[in-house]
């Protein structure tokens, strides 16, 4: 698996995932909040299968050595 998420994208996914997941324990306590695991895991791993399918890559371009 090749990384296809940039640093900002990963941080946002982790924050959003934790926020959604927190709704399992506080707030409306809905089971739908378990869907917050998806952005959390993709943010931690750095790979999004949907990005790969659509050909999206938010990682910065590799810098030439020199």
matplotlib code that plots the C-alpha trace (Angstrom):
import matplotlib.pyplot as plt

x = [0.0, 1.4, 0.5, -2.0, -2.9, -0.9, -0.2, -3.1, -5.5, -4.4, -4.7, -8.2, -9.3, -8.1, -9.7, -13.0, -12.9, -12.5, -15.2, -17.7, -16.6, -17.1, -20.9, -21.0, -20.3, -21.7, -24.4, -27.1, -25.3, -26.1, -24.6, -24.1, -21.2, -19.1, -18.6, -16.1, -13.7, -13.3, -11.8, -9.8, -8.2, -7.5, -5.9, -3.7, -2.7, -2.3, -4.0, -7.6, -9.0, -11.5, -8.6, -6.8, -9.9, -10.4, -6.7, -6.5, -3.2, -2.9, 0.7, 3.2, 5.2, 8.6, 11.4, 14.4, 17.6, 20.4]
y = [0.0, 3.3, 6.4, 8.7, 11.1, 14.3, 15.4, 17.9, 15.4, 12.7, 15.1, 16.2, 12.6, 11.7, 14.7, 14.2, 10.4, 11.0, 13.6, 11.3, 8.3, 10.3, 10.4, 6.8, 7.7, 11.3, 13.3, 11.3, 8.0, 6.7, 3.5, 5.3, 7.1, 3.9, 5.0, 7.4, 4.5, 4.7, 8.2, 7.5, 4.4, 5.9, 8.9, 6.7, 4.4, 7.2, 5.2, 5.8, 3.1, 5.5, 7.9, 5.0, 4.1, 7.7, 8.4, 11.1, 11.7, 14.5, 13.7, 16.4, 15.7, 14.0, 16.6, 15.9, 15.1, 17.4]
z = [0.0, -1.1, 1.0, -0.8, 2.0, 2.9, 6.4, 6.6, 5.2, 7.7, 10.6, 9.6, 9.1, 12.6, 14.2, 12.4, 13.0, 16.8, 16.8, 15.1, 17.2, 20.4, 19.6, 20.6, 24.2, 24.5, 22.8, 20.9, 21.5, 18.1, 16.7, 13.4, 15.1, 14.8, 11.2, 12.6, 12.7, 8.9, 8.7, 11.9, 10.5, 7.0, 8.7, 10.9, 8.1, 5.5, 2.7, 1.5, -0.8, -2.3, -3.2, -4.9, -6.9, -8.0, -8.6, -6.0, -4.1, -1.5, -0.7, -1.8, -4.9, -4.1, -3.9, -6.1, -4.3, -5.0]

ax = plt.figure().add_subplot(projection="3d")
ax.plot(x, y, z, "-o")
ax.set_aspect("equal")
plt.show()
